[in-house]
């Protein structure tokens, strides 16, 4: 199973009959059509049609799923019947796509299907971790508690992803704006100065000649410059979506970046620890829990390391020893995991690890913002100020000559 997790999965839409002979349909993710049919057969589904479709998120984002999970947990704790809770959630949402999704799940439940398989038919919105917790909650009779834990987990993951995006977006946005400002100056402003300087009849300073040469290059080749940049961005996005090997290389490269790499590492450890804590607290066996942990790690380095840990755990190696062998966790993490294993409070210790690294991410993002602001100001001041000074040098010299 660890091997299949590494393969690019496809989304299949199927129709058929269930074990009771009732007509059923849904979605399933698998590595291939044969694997999808095998999964459905193992669930007692007789497949009539099966076709691959493009995996799209649609118009339902993770925040809406987290909000629904929190609402469902709250209503179940208040004793609201499951079907009625779905009706309330459907009426309460303003997103038609989410309403359709919840209505399909409610229909399945109303036909007597368990909750976990009903969610599992929609793998784009409910991952393995969600399904495993719902299944464990149904079996143990503590579905409300585990849904509440799942909602907390989703909210924490959304928060940490948002912080990572904000840490990366700010410098990227400033660089883009700076480039556009410089391009406008080179294409429209500098040529005006060039016309003025041509009437001086004197030699121009070297900085001015350099800026004018750069401006002439921009004016002559602006279409090639912008076209190359746009093509590079499109090629990167396309390759990143299509190629798993390319995504893995990008993940490894990001971890090596100064400052940003440290933030991404701490975020990956926080996700890793919180996912494992959530699964372990729900009573999911460690071997199975590590499959979801690998999916939720958010980075190829930690995904591959988790697969290696799972292989060793399956062979009887202690979790702490397997973690140490990967050599990617700070010393504190395996030590706290060892304490958790010895005391029988592994989920508690993992939660503390997650909380610690989530705070570390908060502090690192705040520090990054404070560090980048003066650096960006100095960069912009140097570049833009240098261009302005270079273009005014001839005017200053002319003024001195006149005086």
N, C-alpha and C positions, 0 to 999 in steps of 0.2 A: 504493500500500500504506500510505503514511502516513495517507491519508485514512480508510481502513477501520479503522485502529487506533483512530481517535477514536470510532467508532460503537460503540454498545452491542451486544456479542456475545451470541448465544444458544447454548445447548447442544443438539445434536441427536443422537439415537440412531438408528443406521442398520443395516440388514441388506442383504446383497446377495452378489455373487460377485466375486472378484478377477480379475486378468488371466489367471490360470491356470485359471479356472473353478471354483475352490474356494469353498465357502460361507464368508462372512466377516461379521463384525459389529463394531461399535465406537461410539465417540463422536467428535464433531467440533464445534468452535466456529466459528461464522460469523455474519455480519451478518444473513443471511436464509436462507430455505429454498433459494432459487435459488443463492445463493453456496455453500451447503453442497453441493448437488448438483454444482456446477461443480468444487469442490475435489476431490470424490470421483472425478468423471470424469477429472480430470487425473492421478489416481493409478491409473487403470485399473479403478476399481470400478464395477460395474453395480448401481445402487441398486434394490432392490425395495421397501423401506419406509424412510421417514424421518419422524421425529416430534420435535418440540421438547419438551424436558423442563426442569424447574426446575433451575437451577444450584445445587447444594448441595455443600458441602465434605464432608459425611458425618462420619465419626468418625476420619478420618485427618488428622493435623495435619502442619504443615511439618517439625517436628522428626523425626517418624517417616520422612518421605521423605528427609530429610538423612541420617539414620542408615542407612537402606537403601542410599543412594548410596555412603556411606563403606564399608559392608560389601562392596558389590559391587566397588568399586574395589580394596579390600584382597585379596579372594579372587581377582580376576583377576590382580593383580600376583603372587600366590602360585602362579599357574598352574592354578587350579581351573577346569574347563570351565564355560561359561556356564550351561547348563541345571542342572548340579549346584550352581552358586552360587545360582541361584534357589531350588532345593530347600532348601538350607541356610537361606536367608533366610526362606522360608515357614515352615519348622519352628521357626525361632528367634523369630518374632514372636508376641506374645501378643494382638495386635489382629486379630480375625476379619475386619474390613473390609479391612485391609492384606493379610492372607493371601489373600483372594479376589482383590484387585487384582493381586497378584504372580502368582497362579496363572493369571489370564487372560492376562497378558503372557507367562508361560512357555509357555502353550498356543500362542500365536501364534508364538513363536520356534521351538517344537518342530515346527510345520508348515512351517518353512523361511522364515518372514518375517524380514526384517532387524530389528535391535533398535530403531532409531529410529522406524520406522512403528508398531511394536508399542506403544511408549511414547506415540506421538502419538494413539493411539485414546483416551487418557485425559487430555484437556487440563486437567481440573480439578486434577490432581495434578502433571503434568509440563508446564511452560510451553514457550514457543518457544525460550528460551535452552537449556533442558535438551535439547530435541530436536535443536537445531542442534549442540550440542557432541557428543552421542552420534553423530549422523550424520557429523560431521567425524572423530571418533575411529575409527569403523568404516572410513571411506574411507582414512584415513592409517595404520591399524594401530596406533594409540596410544590405544585406548579406555580402558585402565586409567589412563593418565596424565590424560586429560581427565575421566574420572569422578572422580578424586581432586581435580582442580581444581574440578569442579562441587560436590563435597561441601564443600570449603573455602568456596566462594562461598555455598552455602546456609547454612552455619553462621555465617558473618559477617553475612549478611542477617538471620538469626533473632536474633542477638545485638544488632544495632543496633535492630531493631524492638522488642525487649524493653526496651532502655534508654529508647526514646522513650515506650513505654507506661508505664513506671515513673515517668518524669518528669511525665507528664500525670495519672497515676492518683493520686499522693500528694496534691496540692492538691485535686483533685476530691473525693477521699474525705473529706478533712478538712472541706471546705465542706458536704458532705452531712451528716456527723455533727453539725457545728455547727448546721445548720438544724434537724435533728431534736431536738437538745437544747433549743434555743430554743423550738421548737414545743411540746415537752412542758411546759416551764416556763410558757409562755403559756396553755396549755389546762388544765393540772392544778394547777400550783403557785400562780400569781398569784391565781386566784379564791379560794384559801384565805386568802391575805393580805387580799384585798378584804373578805371577811366579817369578819375581825378588825378592820380599819380602820373598818368601818361603825359599830362600837360606840364608837369614840373620841369622836365628836361634835365633831371639830375639822377645820379645813381641812387638806387634805393638800398636801405640797410639789408643785411643778410636775412634777419628774421622776417622782414616784410616780403622779400623775394621767396622765401620758403613757404609762407602762408599763401601767397599768390599762386605759386606752383601747385600747392595742394588744392586750392580753389579751382584752378584750371582742370586738374584731374577729376575733381568731383563733377564739374559742369559737363565734361566730355563723357564721363563714364558713370553718371549717377544711376542710369538704368541697370547697368551691370552690377553695381555695388548693391543696390536694393534688391535686385533679382537674385543675386547670390545669397544674400542674407535670408530672404524669404524661402528660397529653395532649400537652404540648409536647415531652416527651422521645420519646414514641411517634411523633409527627408528624415530628420531626427524623430519627429512625432510619429510618422508612419512606421519607421523601423522599430521604434520603441514599443509600438502597439503590436506589431507583427512578429518580432523576433524575441524569443525568450533569452537566447544567448546574449543579444545586445542589451536587454534589460538587466541581465545579471552583471555584465561588464560595467554598466552605468552605476548599479548599486555598489559594486566594489570600489569604483572610482570615487563616488560620493563620500564614502566612509574615510577616504584618505585626504579629503580636502581639509585645510586648516580651519579651525573654529566650527564651520558648518558640519564637518564630519563628526566632530565630538557630539554635537547636538543630535545628529541623526543616530549615532550609536546609542546615546542615552534614551532616545525615543524608542528605538528598537527593543532595548532591554526592558523598558517599561511595558511595552505592548506584550512582549514575551512573558514576562512575569505575571501580568494581570490576566492574560488568557489562560495560562496554566493554573493560576489560583482559582479562577472562575470554574474551570472544568473539574479540578480536583475537589473543590468544595461541593460540587454537585454529585460527587460519587462516581464520576467517570474514571475508569481505569487509566493509570498513567500511560500505558502503551497507546491507548486510543486518544487520550488527551493530547499527546504530543503531535498527532496528525493535524489537529486544529491549530495547535501552537505554531507549527511550521507554516500553515496557510496565513496566519495572522501576523507573522513576524514583520512583514512589510519590507524586508530586505533579503536579497538572495544569500548573503553571507550567513545570516541567522537562520534562514530557512534550511540551507544545506547542513548547517551545524546541528539543527534540531533533528533532521533526518538521521544524522550520524549518532546523535544521543539516543534516539528511539531504537536504532539498531542495537546499540550496546545494552540498553535497558531490557530489550527483548531477550538478550542473551544472559540476563541475570546480573548485569553490572549496576552498581548503585548510581542513582541520578547524579549525585555530587561528583563521583569519579568520572562519569561520562561527560559532564559539563567541563571539568578541568582539562580533559583530553582535547576539547575543541580549541582551547586557548583563545577564546574571544570574549570571555566574560571577565570583568574586573574581579579581583580577589574577594571582595566583599560578598559578591553574589553567591558563589559556591559555598562560602562559609555559612551564610545565613540559610541556604538550602540544606546544608548538613545539619544545622541546629534544628531546622524544621522536621527533617527526617527522623532525627533521634528523639525529639520530643513528641512526635505525632501531630505536629501543628504545621505541616508543610504549607497548607493554603494560607494560614495566617502570616507566615514568614514571607511567602511570595507576594502577598498583598502589601506588606510593608516595603518590600523591594520596589514594587511598582509605584507606590506612593512616593518613595524617596526619589526615584528617577524621574517621576513626573514633576516633582518640585525642582529637580536639577534642570530639567528642560525649561521650565518657567524662568529660572534664574539665568540660564544660558541665553535664552532668546532675548531677555531684557538686556543682558550685558552686550549681546551682539548688536542690538539696536543702538545702544549708547556708544559702542565702539565704531560703528559704521558711520554715524552722523558726522563726526569731525573728519573722518577719512574722505567721505563723499564730498563734503564742503571744500576740503583742501583740493581734491581732484578737480572738481568743477571750477573752483577759483583759479587753479593753475592753468587748466586748458582754455577756458573761456577768457580769463584775464590775459593769458599769454597771447591769444589771437588779437584781442583788443589793443594791447600795448604794441604788438608788432605792426598793426595797421596805423597807429597814431605816431609811430617813430618818425616817419617822413614829415609829418605835420609839425612835430616838435623841432626837427632840424630846420625846416623852412622858417619857422618862427625865430629861431636863433639867428639864421642868416639875415633876415630882414632887420632884426634889432641891431 
